[in-house]
Amino acid sequence: MANEYTICQDNANDSITFVGLQNPENVTVFNLNGQALLHTLCSGTLDISCLNSGIYLLKIGTGKTLKKVKQ
């Protein structure tokens, strides 16, 4: 059975909290051109303060990809 993940954004727009991670997972952040901008092992919170405003795709492990809008 595939893991289910949910993302929660903080009010400052500088981090993302992943709900549903039972173990640390590799998380890769892509822009809409498919370029990998950030790759890290995440156990719950991901710092995205280095990213400009825009739309990003988040790939978690080898499974689910989520869309994220940073304002």
SULUR-V959610 format. One record per run of one state. SS is the DSSP state (hx for helix, st for strand, lp for the rest). FROM is the first residue (numbers start at 1). TO is the last residue. Records with the same first field share a line. If there is no record, write none. Layout:
BEGIN
SS: FROM-TO + FROM-TO
END
This chain:
BEGIN
lp: 1-5 + 10-14 + 20-24 + 31-35 + 43-44 + 48-53 + 61-64 + 71-71
st: 6-9 + 15-19 + 25-30 + 36-42 + 45-47 + 54-60 + 65-70
END
